[in-house]
């Protein structure tokens, strides 16, 4: 009986969490992106300059590449969600353009990443509530423009989180979690 109760409790929490996320207002989404920008900047600041080329293993991205990938995908998701031209490349084919062309230095990486957050935030602010509820396509998926901004947020969170181990392996304590 305890397992069934626990299962229903977990399912109820998942449903409530999903519903709450879907109910974020545009201004709340902007605030979340602004918070994420500050949190990501703390990660960028925490890594020493000599750690930007660091790869925990040879087959994965360096710290700079990981952060530049985050910036590229910020642009891609917000471009599709808004129908605005991507300032760093015109199509999904521009995937990883910053990662492939930006200098992997601390200064250049930080600028590219912060510029991507600024662009997502300004793009989100320029959308009307009606536009946010329109259905758009992302590859084979159809979802609201608001939902696509949510997927973009999930992606940047995932990418930033992966860099925690990079910092730890360089002897750096990652920034404290910034939930609010």
N, C-alpha and C positions, 0 to 999 in steps of 0.2 A: 504493500500500500504506500509506503514511504517513497518508493521509486516512482510510482505513478503520480503522486502528488508533486514530487520534484520535477518530473517530466512536464507536467502541465504548467508548473510555475515557470520553468525555463521557456516553454513555448509562449506563454503569455508575455514574458519580458521581451522576447524577440519580436513579437507582434507589436507591442507598445513602442519599442525602440524604433522599429521600421516605420511605424505610423508617425512617430514624432519627427523623424528625419524628413519624411515626405511633407510634413507640415511647416518646415522652416520657411519663414518669410524671406523675401529677397534681401531685406536689410540684415536679417540674421545670417544669411549666407555670406554677405559681404563681410560682416564682422568675423565670421569663421575664417574666411580667406585672409583677412588682415592679421588675425591671430596666427594662422599657419605661416604667413610670411615672416612674422617676428620669430617664430619658433625655428623655422628653417634658417634664418639669418644667424641665430644662436649656434646652430650646428656648423654653418660655414665659418663663423668666427672662431669656434672652438678648435677646428682642425688647423694645426700649424701649416705654414706655407709648404714645408717639405712633405707634408702628408697628402697633398692634392693629387700626386701621381701614384699614391700607394694603392696596391691591390692585395687583398688578403690571400688570394690565390691567383695564379697566372691567367686562368680562364675567365675571370669575372672583371667587371668594370673597375676602374680606379675610382677613388672618392670623387674626383672632379667629373669623370664621365657619368657617374651615378647622379650627381647633382645636375649636370647639363642635360641628361636624359629627362629628369624631372621637369626641367624648364621647357624642353621640346614638347613634351606631352601636355604640359599646361597650355601651350599655344594651340596644339592640335584639338584638344577637347573643347576649348573655349571658341575656337574658330568654327567648329561644326555646330556647337550649341547656339552660336549667335549669327551664323552666316556672314560674319565679317571676314575680310581678307586676313590671312595669317601674315603678320609683319616679318616673320623670318623664313617663310616659304609658302608657296601657294596651295599645296595639297598634302594629303597624307603621305605622299612620297617624300615630303620634307622631314619626315620622322627622323629624329636624331641629327638634325642639321647643326644645332649648337654643339652637340656632343662631338661631331666630326670636324667642325670648323673653328670653334672658339678655343682660345689659348687655355690650357688646363691650369693656369696660375690661379692663385687665391683671388686676386683682384678681378681678373676677367670672368672667372666662374661666378663669383659673387654678383657681379654686375649682371651677367646673363640671367642668373636665377631670379634676382630681385626684379629685373625688368619683366620677366614672365609673370611674376605675381602681380606687378602693377598693371600689366595688360589684362590679366584675367579679372582683376578687381574692377578696373574701369569698364571693361566689356560687360561684366555682370551688372554694374550700376547703370549702364545705358539701356538695359533691356526693360521693356514694359512688363507688367504682370501678365498681360495676355500673351505676350511672346514667350514668357517662361512656361506657359502651359501648352504651347504648341508641340505637336509631335514632330520629331526629327529622326533621321536615320544615322546611325553610326555603324558602318559596316553592315552586317546583317541584322542589327538590333534596331528596334524602334522604341523610343522613349521620349518623355517630355524634355524640353530644353533644360528645365530645372533639374530633372533627373540626370542629364548628361553633365551638368556642372557638379552634381553630387558624385558622379563616377570620377570626374577629374579630381575632386577633393580626395576621394579614396586613394587614387593613384599616387598623388603627391605625398600623402601620409605614409603609404607603403614604401615608397622610394626613400623618403627621409629616414624612416625607421630602419631600413637596411643599413644605413650608414652608421648606426650606433656601434656595430661591431668594428667598423673601420677605426672609429675614435678609440674604442677600448684597446684594440691591438696596437695603437700608437701611444698608449699610456695616458690618454686623455679621458677625463670623466665627461660623459655626454651631458648636455644641458638637462636640467630638471624638466619633467613633463609640464607642458603648458596647456592645461585643459580649459582654462577660463581666462 
